[in-house]
Amino acid sequence: MTSGSIFQLTNPEIYVVTTAQGDQLAGQVATWVSLASLVPDQPRVALVLSPCTHTSSLLRGRGSFVLQMLAADQAPLLERFGLYSGYHRPKFADLEITHSDQGLPILPGTCGWAVCEVVEHVDLGDRVVWIANVSQQVCYPDRLPLRRAEALAQLPDSVRQQLLAQRQADIERDRQLRR
């Protein structure tokens, strides 16, 4: 018998979720993203986020977000959207973003994006699962997605170590928040 986890065998795409409320913008690397429906003309997603983030706070008030799949050359965005809190640092400074028809921020250069309207959420204590219908989407099929293993390999060692340390700190915090 071997040890480990089947989940260590995956190499998922990396998504950034963005939202806005009033003049406040928020965005972060999503913990997990998955399709949540088989109906092709009515797509639905499941988004999992920490309840402790600026993005989650604005999402609770707004009820909609943009899900963006990062492209293979966008690993540098992981530091901005995965390491720092929007409570303490403006994540969109110096980015040439556009906005959806609903006024939600869209990052440039991604594989595509989807505007999502929340229909349900489940608070698990350490994470919130948001179920949302996709109301609009744009795909750039010529762009390859950024995947976790390749992203970590592209980052400078100092940033990679900070991200891994932050993940470990989140794990310890989340142990206390689980229900």
GUTIKE-266549 format. One record per atom (N, C-alpha, C): residue number from 1; atom name; y, x, z. Coordinates in steps of 0.2 Angstrom, whole numbers, plus 5000, padded with zeros to 4 digits. Atoms other than C-alpha are relative to their C-alpha. Layout:
<recs>
REC   logu   rofi     c2     c1     c3
REC    NUM     CA      Y      X      Z
...
</recs>
This chain:
<recs>
REC   logu   rofi     c2     c1     c3
REC      1      N   4994   5004   5000
REC      1     CA   5000   5000   5000
REC      1      C   5006   5004   5000
REC      2      N   4994   4996   5000
REC      2     CA   5017   5006   4996
REC      2      C   5006   4997   5004
REC      3      N   4995   5003   4997
REC      3     CA   5033   5003   5005
REC      3      C   5006   4999   4996
REC      4      N   4994   5001   5004
REC      4     CA   5050   4998   4999
REC      4      C   5001   4992   4999
REC      5      N   4998   5007   5001
REC      5     CA   5057   4982   4992
REC      5      C   5000   4999   4992
REC      6      N   4999   5002   5007
REC      6     CA   5055   4973   4975
REC      6      C   5007   5000   4998
REC      7      N   4993   5000   5001
REC      7     CA   5074   4971   4976
REC      7      C   5003   5006   4998
REC      8      N   4998   4993   5002
REC      8     CA   5076   4990   4974
REC      8      C   4999   5001   4993
REC      9      N   5001   4998   5007
REC      9     CA   5069   4989   4957
REC      9      C   5004   4997   4995
REC     10      N   4995   5003   5004
REC     10     CA   5083   4979   4950
REC     10      C   5006   5004   4998
REC     11      N   4994   4997   5002
REC     11     CA   5098   4985   4941
REC     11      C   5005   4995   4997
REC     12      N   4996   5005   5002
REC     12     CA   5110   4971   4940
REC     12      C   5007   5002   4997
REC     13      N   4993   4999   5003
REC     13     CA   5126   4969   4930
REC     13      C   5005   4999   5006
REC     14      N   4995   5000   4995
REC     14     CA   5142   4971   4940
REC     14      C   5005   4995   4998
REC     15      N   4995   5005   5001
REC     15     CA   5154   4956   4941
REC     15      C   5006   5001   5005
REC     16      N   4994   5001   4996
REC     16     CA   5172   4955   4948
REC     16      C   5002   4993   5000
REC     17      N   4998   5007   5000
REC     17     CA   5177   4938   4954
REC     17      C   5008   5000   5002
REC     18      N   4993   5000   4999
REC     18     CA   5196   4934   4954
REC     18      C   5002   4993   5001
REC     19      N   4997   5007   4998
REC     19     CA   5206   4919   4961
REC     19      C   5007   5001   5001
REC     20      N   4992   5000   4998
REC     20     CA   5224   4915   4965
REC     20      C   5001   4993   5004
REC     21      N   4997   5006   4997
REC     21     CA   5233   4903   4976
REC     21      C   5007   5001   5001
REC     22      N   4992   4998   5000
REC     22     CA   5252   4902   4974
REC     22      C   5001   5006   4997
REC     23      N   4999   4993   5003
REC     23     CA   5258   4919   4971
REC     23      C   4995   5005   5002
REC     24      N   5005   4996   4998
REC     24     CA   5243   4927   4979
REC     24      C   4995   5001   4995
REC     25      N   5006   4998   5005
REC     25     CA   5230   4936   4968
REC     25      C   4995   5003   5005
REC     26      N   5005   4997   4996
REC     26     CA   5213   4941   4975
REC     26      C   4994   5002   4995
REC     27      N   5006   4999   5004
REC     27     CA   5198   4949   4967
REC     27      C   4995   5005   5004
REC     28      N   5005   4995   4997
REC     28     CA   5182   4959   4973
REC     28      C   4994   5000   4995
REC     29      N   5007   4999   5003
REC     29     CA   5165   4965   4967
REC     29      C   4996   4994   5003
REC     30      N   5005   5005   4997
REC     30     CA   5153   4950   4969
REC     30      C   4994   5003   5003
REC     31      N   5006   4998   4997
REC     31     CA   5139   4953   4980
REC     31      C   4994   4998   4996
REC     32      N   5005   5002   5004
REC     32     CA   5127   4943   4969
REC     32      C   5003   4994   4995
REC     33      N   4998   5005   5005
REC     33     CA   5129   4932   4953
REC     33      C   4994   4998   4997
REC     34      N   5006   5003   5004
REC     34     CA   5116   4921   4945
REC     34      C   5001   4994   4996
REC     35      N   4999   5007   5003
REC     35     CA   5115   4907   4933
REC     35      C   4996   4995   5004
REC     36      N   5003   5005   4996
REC     36     CA   5111   4891   4942
REC     36      C   4998   4994   4997
REC     37      N   5002   5006   5004
REC     37     CA   5106   4879   4928
REC     37      C   4997   5003   4994
REC     38      N   5003   4999   5006
REC     38     CA   5095   4879   4913
REC     38      C   5004   4996   4994
REC     39      N   4997   5004   5005
REC     39     CA   5107   4867   4903
REC     39      C   5005   5004   4997
REC     40      N   4996   4995   5003
REC     40     CA   5115   4878   4890
REC     40      C   5007   4998   4999
REC     41      N   4993   5002   5001
REC     41     CA   5130   4867   4887
REC     41      C   5004   4998   5006
REC     42      N   4997   5002   4994
REC     42     CA   5134   4864   4905
REC     42      C   4998   5006   5005
REC     43      N   5002   4995   4996
REC     43     CA   5132   4881   4913
REC     43      C   5003   5000   5007
REC     44      N   4998   5000   4993
REC     44     CA   5133   4883   4932
REC     44      C   4998   5007   5003
REC     45      N   5001   4993   4997
REC     45     CA   5133   4899   4942
REC     45      C   4999   4999   5008
REC     46      N   5000   4999   4993
REC     46     CA   5129   4904   4960
REC     46      C   5003   5007   5001
REC     47      N   4996   4994   4998
REC     47     CA   5141   4917   4967
REC     47      C   4999   5001   5007
REC     48      N   5001   4999   4993
REC     48     CA   5138   4925   4984
REC     48      C   5005   5006   5002
REC     49      N   4995   4996   4998
REC     49     CA   5152   4933   4993
REC     49      C   5000   5000   5008
REC     50      N   4999   5000   4993
REC     50     CA   5156   4939   5011
REC     50      C   5006   4995   5002
REC     51      N   4995   5005   4998
REC     51     CA   5166   4926   5020
REC     51      C   5006   5003   5003
REC     52      N   4995   4996   4996
REC     52     CA   5177   4940   5028
REC     52      C   5005   5003   4995
REC     53      N   4995   4997   5005
REC     53     CA   5187   4944   5012
REC     53      C   5006   4996   4998
REC     54      N   4994   5003   5003
REC     54     CA   5204   4940   5005
REC     54      C   4998   4995   4994
REC     55      N   5002   5004   5006
REC     55     CA   5195   4933   4989
REC     55      C   4997   4994   5003
REC     56      N   5003   5006   4997
REC     56     CA   5184   4921   5000
REC     56      C   5005   4996   5003
REC     57      N   4995   5004   4997
REC     57     CA   5199   4915   5009
REC     57      C   5004   4996   4995
REC     58      N   4996   5003   5005
REC     58     CA   5209   4911   4994
REC     58      C   4996   4995   4996
REC     59      N   5004   5004   5004
REC     59     CA   5194   4904   4985
REC     59      C   4998   4993   5004
REC     60      N   5001   5006   4996
REC     60     CA   5191   4892   5000
REC     60      C   5006   4995   4999
REC     61      N   4994   5004   5001
REC     61     CA   5209   4885   4997
REC     61      C   5000   4998   4992
REC     62      N   4999   5002   5007
REC     62     CA   5208   4885   4978
REC     62      C   4995   4996   4996
REC     63      N   5006   5003   5003
REC     63     CA   5191   4880   4973
REC     63      C   4998   5002   4993
REC     64      N   5002   4998   5006
REC     64     CA   5190   4889   4957
REC     64      C   5001   5008   4999
REC     65      N   5000   4993   5001
REC     65     CA   5188   4907   4951
REC     65      C   4998   5002   4993
REC     66      N   5003   4997   5006
REC     66     CA   5185   4918   4936
REC     66      C   4995   5006   5002
REC     67      N   5006   4995   4999
REC     67     CA   5169   4928   4935
REC     67      C   5000   5004   4994
REC     68      N   5000   4995   5006
REC     68     CA   5170   4944   4924
REC     68      C   4995   5005   5001
REC     69      N   5005   4995   5000
REC     69     CA   5156   4955   4919
REC     69      C   5003   5006   4998
REC     70      N   4997   4993   5002
REC     70     CA   5162   4973   4919
REC     70      C   4997   5003   4994
REC     71      N   5002   4997   5005
REC     71     CA   5160   4983   4904
REC     71      C   4998   5007   5002
REC     72      N   5003   4994   4998
REC     72     CA   5150   5000   4904
REC     72      C   5005   5005   5001
REC     73      N   4994   4995   4999
REC     73     CA   5167   5010   4904
REC     73      C   5004   4998   5006
REC     74      N   4996   5002   4994
REC     74     CA   5174   5001   4919
REC     74      C   4998   5001   5007
REC     75      N   5002   4997   4994
REC     75     CA   5166   5010   4933
REC     75      C   5006   5001   5005
REC     76      N   4994   4998   4995
REC     76     CA   5183   5016   4940
REC     76      C   5003   4994   5003
REC     77      N   4998   5007   4997
REC     77     CA   5187   4997   4944
REC     77      C   4996   4999   5007
REC     78      N   5003   5001   4993
REC     78     CA   5174   4998   4958
REC     78      C   5003   5002   5006
REC     79      N   4996   4998   4994
REC     79     CA   5185   5008   4969
REC     79      C   5005   4995   5002
REC     80      N   4995   5005   4999
REC     80     CA   5199   4996   4967
REC     80      C   4997   4993   5003
REC     81      N   5002   5006   4999
REC     81     CA   5189   4980   4968
REC     81      C   4994   5000   5005
REC     82      N   5006   5000   4996
REC     82     CA   5174   4986   4979
REC     82      C   5001   5003   5007
REC     83      N   4999   4995   4994
REC     83     CA   5182   4998   4992
REC     83      C   5005   4997   5005
REC     84      N   4994   5001   4997
REC     84     CA   5198   4991   4997
REC     84      C   5001   4992   5001
REC     85      N   4998   5007   4999
REC     85     CA   5204   4974   5005
REC     85      C   5006   4998   4997
REC     86      N   4994   5003   5003
REC     86     CA   5216   4963   4996
REC     86      C   5005   4998   5006
REC     87      N   4996   5001   4994
REC     87     CA   5223   4960   5014
REC     87      C   5005   5006   5001
REC     88      N   4997   4994   4999
REC     88     CA   5229   4978   5014
REC     88      C   5003   5004   4994
REC     89      N   4998   4996   5006
REC     89     CA   5232   4984   4996
REC     89      C   5000   4995   4994
REC     90      N   5000   5004   5006
REC     90     CA   5237   4975   4980
REC     90      C   4996   5002   4995
REC     91      N   5005   4998   5005
REC     91     CA   5222   4976   4969
REC     91      C   5002   5000   4993
REC     92      N   4998   5002   5007
REC     92     CA   5231   4970   4953
REC     92      C   5006   5005   4998
REC     93      N   4995   4996   5001
REC     93     CA   5245   4983   4954
REC     93      C   4998   5005   4994
REC     94      N   5001   4995   5006
REC     94     CA   5247   4993   4937
REC     94      C   4994   4997   4995
REC     95      N   5004   5002   5004
REC     95     CA   5234   4982   4929
REC     95      C   5003   4995   4995
REC     96      N   4998   5005   5005
REC     96     CA   5238   4972   4913
REC     96      C   4996   4994   4999
REC     97      N   5004   5006   5000
REC     97     CA   5230   4956   4917
REC     97      C   5003   4995   4996
REC     98      N   4998   5006   5003
REC     98     CA   5231   4940   4908
REC     98      C   4998   4994   5005
REC     99      N   5001   5006   4996
REC     99     CA   5229   4922   4915
REC     99      C   4996   4995   4996
REC    100      N   5003   5006   5003
REC    100     CA   5217   4908   4912
REC    100      C   5005   4994   4999
REC    101      N   4995   5006   5001
REC    101     CA   5225   4891   4907
REC    101      C   5001   4997   5007
REC    102      N   4999   5002   4993
REC    102     CA   5223   4887   4926
REC    102      C   5004   5005   5004
REC    103      N   4996   4995   4996
REC    103     CA   5233   4902   4931
REC    103      C   4996   5005   5004
REC    104      N   5005   4995   4996
REC    104     CA   5218   4913   4937
REC    104      C   5000   5007   4996
REC    105      N   4999   4993   5003
REC    105     CA   5219   4932   4934
REC    105      C   4993   5002   4996
REC    106      N   5006   4998   5004
REC    106     CA   5208   4939   4920
REC    106      C   5001   5008   4999
REC    107      N   4999   4993   5001
REC    107     CA   5205   4958   4919
REC    107      C   4999   5002   4993
REC    108      N   5001   4998   5006
REC    108     CA   5206   4967   4903
REC    108      C   4994   5004   4999
REC    109      N   5005   4995   5002
REC    109     CA   5192   4976   4894
REC    109      C   4993   4998   5002
REC    110      N   5007   5002   4998
REC    110     CA   5177   4966   4901
REC    110      C   4995   4998   4995
REC    111      N   5005   5003   5005
REC    111     CA   5161   4960   4893
REC    111      C   5002   4993   4998
REC    112      N   4999   5007   5001
REC    112     CA   5168   4943   4895
REC    112      C   5002   4997   5007
REC    113      N   4998   5003   4994
REC    113     CA   5174   4930   4908
REC    113      C   4998   4993   5000
REC    114      N   5002   5008   5000
REC    114     CA   5170   4912   4914
REC    114      C   5005   4997   5006
REC    115      N   4996   5004   4995
REC    115     CA   5182   4900   4923
REC    115      C   4995   4996   5003
REC    116      N   5005   5004   4996
REC    116     CA   5172   4892   4937
REC    116      C   5003   4995   5005
REC    117      N   4998   5005   4995
REC    117     CA   5175   4876   4947
REC    117      C   4995   4999   5005
REC    118      N   5004   5001   4994
REC    118     CA   5167   4875   4964
REC    118      C   4998   4993   5001
REC    119      N   5003   5007   4999
REC    119     CA   5155   4860   4966
REC    119      C   4997   5000   5007
REC    120      N   5003   4999   4994
REC    120     CA   5147   4866   4982
REC    120      C   5000   5007   5003
REC    121      N   5001   4993   4997
REC    121     CA   5146   4880   4995
REC    121      C   4996   4999   5006
REC    122      N   5004   5000   4995
REC    122     CA   5134   4885   5008
REC    122      C   5002   5006   5004
REC    123      N   4998   4994   4996
REC    123     CA   5140   4896   5023
REC    123      C   4994   5002   5004
REC    124      N   5005   4997   4996
REC    124     CA   5126   4907   5029
REC    124      C   5001   5004   5006
REC    125      N   4998   4996   4995
REC    125     CA   5136   4916   5041
REC    125      C   5002   5007   4998
REC    126      N   4999   4994   5003
REC    126     CA   5135   4933   5033
REC    126      C   5003   5000   4993
REC    127      N   4998   5001   5007
REC    127     CA   5138   4927   5016
REC    127      C   5001   4992   4998
REC    128      N   4999   5007   5002
REC    128     CA   5144   4911   5007
REC    128      C   4997   5000   4993
REC    129      N   5002   5002   5007
REC    129     CA   5135   4904   4992
REC    129      C   5004   4995   4997
REC    130      N   4995   5005   5003
REC    130     CA   5147   4896   4980
REC    130      C   4996   4998   4993
REC    131      N   5003   5003   5007
REC    131     CA   5139   4884   4966
REC    131      C   5006   4998   4996
REC    132      N   4995   5002   5004
REC    132     CA   5151   4882   4952
REC    132      C   4998   4998   4993
REC    133      N   5001   5001   5007
REC    133     CA   5152   4874   4935
REC    133      C   5005   5004   4996
REC    134      N   4996   4996   5004
REC    134     CA   5158   4885   4921
REC    134      C   5004   4995   4995
REC    135      N   4996   5004   5004
REC    135     CA   5173   4876   4913
REC    135      C   5002   5003   4993
REC    136      N   4998   4996   5006
REC    136     CA   5178   4889   4900
REC    136      C   4997   5007   5001
REC    137      N   5002   4993   5000
REC    137     CA   5171   4906   4895
REC    137      C   5001   5003   4993
REC    138      N   4999   4996   5006
REC    138     CA   5174   4920   4883
REC    138      C   4995   5006   5000
REC    139      N   5005   4995   5000
REC    139     CA   5161   4933   4878
REC    139      C   5002   5005   4994
REC    140      N   4999   4994   5005
REC    140     CA   5163   4950   4869
REC    140      C   4993   5003   5000
REC    141      N   5007   4997   5000
REC    141     CA   5145   4954   4864
REC    141      C   5000   5007   4998
REC    142      N   5000   4993   5002
REC    142     CA   5150   4971   4857
REC    142      C   5001   5005   5006
REC    143      N   4999   4996   4994
REC    143     CA   5153   4977   4874
REC    143      C   4994   5000   5005
REC    144      N   5006   5000   4996
REC    144     CA   5139   4983   4885
REC    144      C   5002   4999   5007
REC    145      N   4999   5001   4993
REC    145     CA   5138   4978   4903
REC    145      C   4999   5006   5005
REC    146      N   5000   4995   4995
REC    146     CA   5141   4990   4918
REC    146      C   4994   4998   5005
REC    147      N   5005   5002   4996
REC    147     CA   5125   4990   4928
REC    147      C   5001   5005   5007
REC    148      N   5000   4997   4993
REC    148     CA   5123   4996   4947
REC    148      C   4999   5007   4999
REC    149      N   5002   4993   5000
REC    149     CA   5114   5012   4944
REC    149      C   5004   5005   4996
REC    150      N   4995   4996   5004
REC    150     CA   5125   5018   4930
REC    150      C   5007   5001   5003
REC    151      N   4993   5000   4997
REC    151     CA   5141   5013   4939
REC    151      C   5000   5006   5005
REC    152      N   5000   4995   4995
REC    152     CA   5136   5024   4954
REC    152      C   5000   5007   4997
REC    153      N   5001   4994   5003
REC    153     CA   5131   5038   4943
REC    153      C   5007   5003   4997
REC    154      N   4994   4998   5004
REC    154     CA   5148   5038   4934
REC    154      C   5006   5001   5005
REC    155      N   4994   4999   4995
REC    155     CA   5159   5038   4950
REC    155      C   5000   5007   5003
REC    156      N   4999   4994   4997
REC    156     CA   5166   5053   4958
REC    156      C   4996   5000   5007
REC    157      N   5004   5000   4994
REC    157     CA   5155   5058   4973
REC    157      C   5004   4997   5006
REC    158      N   4996   5003   4994
REC    158     CA   5169   5054   4986
REC    158      C   5000   4993   5000
REC    159      N   4999   5007   5001
REC    159     CA   5171   5037   4979
REC    159      C   4993   4997   5002
REC    160      N   5007   5002   4999
REC    160     CA   5152   5034   4979
REC    160      C   4998   5000   5007
REC    161      N   5002   4999   4992
REC    161     CA   5150   5040   4997
REC    161      C   5004   4995   5004
REC    162      N   4996   5006   4997
REC    162     CA   5164   5028   5002
REC    162      C   4997   4994   4999
REC    163      N   5003   5006   5001
REC    163     CA   5156   5014   4994
REC    163      C   4994   4999   5003
REC    164      N   5006   5001   4997
REC    164     CA   5139   5017   5001
REC    164      C   5001   5000   5008
REC    165      N   4998   5000   4992
REC    165     CA   5147   5020   5019
REC    165      C   5003   4993   5001
REC    166      N   4998   5007   4999
REC    166     CA   5156   5003   5017
REC    166      C   4995   4995   4999
REC    167      N   5006   5005   5000
REC    167     CA   5140   4994   5012
REC    167      C   4996   5001   5006
REC    168      N   5003   5000   4994
REC    168     CA   5132   5001   5027
REC    168      C   5004   4997   5006
REC    169      N   4996   5004   4995
REC    169     CA   5146   4995   5038
REC    169      C   5000   4993   4999
REC    170      N   5001   5007   5001
REC    170     CA   5145   4978   5030
REC    170      C   4993   4997   5002
REC    171      N   5007   5002   4997
REC    171     CA   5126   4977   5034
REC    171      C   5001   5000   5007
REC    172      N   5000   5000   4993
REC    172     CA   5130   4981   5052
REC    172      C   5004   4994   5002
REC    173      N   4995   5006   4998
REC    173     CA   5144   4968   5053
REC    173      C   4996   4993   4998
REC    174      N   5003   5006   5003
REC    174     CA   5133   4955   5043
REC    174      C   4994   4998   5005
REC    175      N   5006   5001   4995
REC    175     CA   5118   4957   5056
REC    175      C   5003   4995   5005
REC    176      N   4997   5004   4994
REC    176     CA   5130   4949   5069
REC    176      C   5002   4993   4997
REC    177      N   4997   5007   5003
REC    177     CA   5136   4935   5057
REC    177      C   4994   4995   4998
REC    178      N   5005   5004   5003
REC    178     CA   5119   4929   5051
REC    178      C   4998   4994   5004
REC    179      N   5002   5006   4997
REC    179     CA   5114   4911   5055
REC    179      C   4992   4999   5000
</recs>
